[in-house]
């Protein structure tokens, strides 16, 4: 995850860290926490760039590209 988000043209400059919060072999489930450093409030920044769907789609696109 660190490589995916730190090299993202859209999020790389804001990305700080990623860590696994929970991992289960039984259900193949991983919960992780992403940390971003965001600029002072800018209109639409949190609603668009930091939108959970947008962040998730960065990871999806990386998986599809591989």
Backbone as a printed PyTorch tensor [residue, N CA C, xyz], in Angstrom:
tensor([[[  0.8170,  -1.1930,   0.0000],
         [  0.0000,   0.0000,   0.0000],
         [  0.8560,   1.2500,   0.0000]],

        [[  1.9630,   1.2000,   0.7110],
         [  2.8310,   2.3700,   0.7680],
         [  3.2940,   2.7600,  -0.6300]],

        [[  3.7170,   1.7890,  -1.4240],
         [  4.1720,   2.0770,  -2.7860],
         [  3.0440,   2.6030,  -3.6580]],

        [[  1.8730,   2.0140,  -3.5270],
         [  0.7270,   2.4190,  -4.3470],
         [  0.3820,   3.8810,  -4.0970]],

        [[  0.2230,   4.2570,  -2.8440],
         [ -0.2220,   5.6130,  -2.5410],
         [  0.8930,   6.6490,  -2.6180]],

        [[  2.1140,   6.2840,  -2.2860],
         [  3.1940,   7.2710,  -2.3620],
         [  3.5590,   7.5840,  -3.8090]],

        [[  3.2990,   6.6590,  -4.7310],
         [  3.6070,   6.9150,  -6.1430],
         [  2.3960,   7.4170,  -6.9290]],

        [[  1.2610,   7.5700,  -6.2870],
         [  0.0510,   8.0510,  -6.9530],
         [  0.1930,   9.5250,  -7.3290]],

        [[ -0.0330,   9.8600,  -8.6080],
         [  0.0160,  11.2710,  -8.9900],
         [ -1.0240,  12.1180,  -8.2420]],

        [[ -2.1650,  11.5420,  -7.9260],
         [ -3.2330,  12.2920,  -7.2680],
         [ -3.0330,  12.4210,  -5.7590]],

        [[ -2.4580,  11.3890,  -5.1170],
         [ -2.3870,  11.3810,  -3.6560],
         [ -0.9760,  11.3280,  -3.0840]],

        [[  0.0230,  11.0940,  -3.8990],
         [  1.3900,  10.8930,  -3.4210],
         [  1.9170,  11.9970,  -2.5290]],

        [[  1.6180,  13.2400,  -2.8660],
         [  2.1480,  14.3570,  -2.0580],
         [  1.4730,  14.4790,  -0.6950]],

        [[  0.3100,  13.8550,  -0.5330],
         [ -0.4110,  13.9160,   0.7380],
         [ -0.2210,  12.6660,   1.6030]],

        [[  0.2020,  11.5730,   0.9840],
         [  0.3070,  10.2940,   1.6830],
         [  1.4400,  10.3080,   2.6990]],

        [[  1.1670,   9.7720,   3.9030],
         [  2.1850,   9.6800,   4.9470],
         [  2.4960,   8.2450,   5.3410]],

        [[  1.4770,   7.4170,   5.5730],
         [  1.7630,   6.0480,   6.0070],
         [  0.5480,   5.1440,   5.8280]],

        [[  0.8320,   3.8410,   5.9060],
         [ -0.2170,   2.8160,   5.8660],
         [  0.1640,   1.7530,   6.8830]],

        [[ -0.8240,   1.2750,   7.6180],
         [ -0.5430,   0.1990,   8.5540],
         [ -1.7400,  -0.7400,   8.6370]],

        [[ -1.4420,  -2.0150,   8.8400],
         [ -2.4850,  -3.0270,   8.9880],
         [ -3.0310,  -2.9390,  10.4090]],

        [[ -4.3420,  -2.8140,  10.5180],
         [ -5.0050,  -2.7340,  11.8090],
         [ -5.5140,  -4.1110,  12.2340]],

        [[ -5.9710,  -4.9070,  11.2560],
         [ -6.5080,  -6.2370,  11.5370],
         [ -6.2800,  -7.1120,  10.3100]],

        [[ -5.9130,  -8.3690,  10.5550],
         [ -5.6900,  -9.3210,   9.4670],
         [ -6.2530, -10.6730,   9.8720]],

        [[ -7.0190, -11.2960,   8.9640],
         [ -7.5790, -12.6150,   9.2360],
         [ -7.2850, -13.5500,   8.0700]],

        [[ -6.5760, -14.6340,   8.3640],
         [ -6.3320, -15.6510,   7.3420],
         [ -7.6010, -16.4120,   6.9940]],

        [[ -8.4570, -16.5810,   7.9700],
         [ -9.6670, -17.3730,   7.7700],
         [-10.6060, -16.7600,   6.7430]],

        [[-10.7870, -15.4630,   6.8120],
         [-11.7290, -14.8110,   5.8990],
         [-11.0370, -13.9680,   4.8330]],

        [[ -9.7100, -13.9920,   4.7980],
         [ -8.9330, -13.1700,   3.8640],
         [ -9.3340, -11.7010,   3.9680]],

        [[ -9.4420, -11.2360,   5.1960],
         [ -9.8490,  -9.8640,   5.4580],
         [ -8.6840,  -9.0770,   6.0410]],

        [[ -8.5020,  -7.8670,   5.5220],
         [ -7.4920,  -6.9670,   6.0510],
         [ -8.1320,  -5.5930,   6.2390]],

        [[ -7.9690,  -5.0410,   7.4130],
         [ -8.3620,  -3.6600,   7.6730],
         [ -7.0680,  -2.8810,   7.8060]],

        [[ -6.9800,  -1.7740,   7.1270],
         [ -5.7730,  -0.9730,   7.2120],
         [ -6.1330,   0.4830,   7.4250]],

        [[ -5.1730,   1.2120,   7.9460],
         [ -5.3470,   2.6320,   8.2090],
         [ -4.3670,   3.3950,   7.3300]],

        [[ -4.8830,   4.3500,   6.5840],
         [ -4.0580,   5.2110,   5.7540],
         [ -3.9800,   6.5760,   6.4140]],

        [[ -2.7950,   7.1590,   6.4170],
         [ -2.6230,   8.4870,   6.9970],
         [ -2.1930,   9.4520,   5.9030]],

        [[ -2.9090,  10.5550,   5.8060],
         [ -2.6130,  11.6030,   4.8380],
         [ -2.4160,  12.9140,   5.5670]],

        [[ -1.5860,  13.7670,   5.0250],
         [ -1.3970,  15.1110,   5.5410],
         [ -2.0690,  16.0340,   4.5310]],

        [[ -3.1590,  16.6250,   4.9330],
         [ -3.9260,  17.4350,   3.9890],
         [ -3.6380,  18.9200,   4.1820]],

        [[ -3.7510,  19.6820,   3.0900],
         [ -3.5010,  21.1250,   3.1790],
         [ -4.6300,  21.8220,   3.9360]],

        [[ -4.4460,  23.0980,   4.2360],
         [ -5.5380,  23.8440,   4.8690],
         [ -6.8000,  23.7160,   4.0170]],

        [[ -7.9490,  23.8750,   4.6420],
         [ -9.2120,  23.6780,   3.9150],
         [ -9.2560,  24.3870,   2.5670]],

        [[ -9.5160,  23.6120,   1.5480],
         [ -9.6730,  24.1100,   0.1910],
         [-11.0260,  23.6150,  -0.2910]],

        [[-11.7450,  24.4590,  -0.9690],
         [-13.0850,  24.0810,  -1.4090],
         [-13.0560,  22.7960,  -2.2310]],

        [[-13.8090,  21.8130,  -1.7980],
         [-13.9460,  20.5650,  -2.5230],
         [-12.8390,  19.5450,  -2.3010]],

        [[-11.7480,  19.9010,  -1.6070],
         [-10.6260,  18.9770,  -1.4560],
         [-11.0370,  17.7150,  -0.7190]],

        [[-11.6490,  17.8690,   0.4460],
         [-12.0270,  16.7010,   1.2340],
         [-13.1450,  15.9120,   0.5580]],

        [[-14.0610,  16.5920,  -0.0840],
         [-15.1800,  15.9140,  -0.7320],
         [-14.7510,  15.1620,  -1.9910]],

        [[-13.7340,  15.6430,  -2.6710],
         [-13.3180,  15.0350,  -3.9330],
         [-12.0470,  14.2060,  -3.8020]],

        [[-10.9360,  14.8420,  -3.5060],
         [ -9.6540,  14.1320,  -3.4670],
         [ -9.5880,  13.1320,  -2.3280]],

        [[-10.1040,  13.4830,  -1.1670],
         [-10.0160,  12.5870,  -0.0200],
         [-11.2940,  11.7560,   0.1590]],

        [[-12.0910,  11.6910,  -0.8580],
         [-13.3080,  10.8750,  -0.8570],
         [-12.9120,   9.4000,  -0.7320]],

        [[-13.5130,   8.6470,   0.1800],
         [-13.1490,   7.2290,   0.3450],
         [-13.2470,   6.4160,  -0.9510]],

        [[-14.2300,   6.7020,  -1.7840],
         [-14.3330,   5.9780,  -3.0600],
         [-13.1500,   6.2880,  -3.9670]],

        [[-12.7380,   7.5310,  -4.0070],
         [-11.5840,   7.9210,  -4.8290],
         [-10.3260,   7.2190,  -4.3430]],

        [[-10.1070,   7.2170,  -3.0310],
         [ -8.9250,   6.5750,  -2.4500],
         [ -8.9410,   5.0730,  -2.7350]],

        [[-10.0950,   4.4390,  -2.5980],
         [-10.2440,   3.0070,  -2.8860],
         [ -9.9650,   2.7230,  -4.3660]],

        [[-10.4150,   3.6050,  -5.2440],
         [-10.2230,   3.3990,  -6.6760],
         [ -8.7660,   3.5270,  -7.1010]],

        [[ -7.9700,   4.2800,  -6.3710],
         [ -6.5240,   4.3400,  -6.6400],
         [ -5.9360,   2.9430,  -6.4570]],

        [[ -6.3050,   2.2620,  -5.3840],
         [ -5.8260,   0.9030,  -5.1290],
         [ -6.3700,  -0.0610,  -6.1740]],

        [[ -7.6480,   0.0290,  -6.4840],
         [ -8.2400,  -0.8480,  -7.5130],
         [ -7.5270,  -0.7090,  -8.8490]],

        [[ -7.2680,   0.5310,  -9.2610],
         [ -6.6070,   0.7530, -10.5410],
         [ -5.2150,   0.1360, -10.5510]],

        [[ -4.5130,   0.2520,  -9.4360],
         [ -3.1810,  -0.3510,  -9.3490],
         [ -3.2520,  -1.8610,  -9.4880]],

        [[ -4.2490,  -2.4880,  -8.8740],
         [ -4.4260,  -3.9390,  -8.9800],
         [ -4.7440,  -4.3280, -10.4150]],

        [[ -5.6310,  -3.5930, -11.0700],
         [ -5.9940,  -3.8850, -12.4550],
         [ -4.8060,  -3.7160, -13.4000]],

        [[ -3.9550,  -2.7210, -13.1290],
         [ -2.8060,  -2.4580, -13.9870],
         [ -1.7580,  -3.5630, -13.9090]],

        [[ -1.7200,  -4.2830, -12.7920],
         [ -0.7390,  -5.3540, -12.6420],
         [ -1.2800,  -6.5820, -13.2390]]])
